[in-house]
Amino acid sequence: MRHAIKGITVKMIRLALGVFAAARAFAGPPFLTDDPEPVDYQHWEAYLFGNGDHAHGGYTINGPAEEVNYGVLPDTQLHLVVPLTTVGGDSGPTLNGLGDTSSA
């Protein structure tokens, strides 16, 4: 019986800490970003960018990549990202082509 009470107490403490941590988090749609507003209705927004990662003797480069946003409805945007991706490393050939596209 004593172990059951201790187990319930530990679960209650974890639940309380989880609720406290969630209440302290500040994130609301579309979260805290440098561009929190959707594109204006019937307007376009386009970006050209690149990024890369190097780990364990290999690398991945996404770029040039383009992001296009369109305000399809008030406070609603369509989003498309199309990157050119290069993957390579010490142990194999370097490959490039169309990378993972994303849309929303």
Secondary structure, 3 states (H helix, E strand, C coil): CHHHHHHHHHHHHHHHHHHHHHHHCCCCCCCCCCCCCCCCCCCEEEEEEEEEEEECCEEEEEEEEEEEEEEEECCEEEEEEEEEEEEEECCEEEEEEECCCEEC
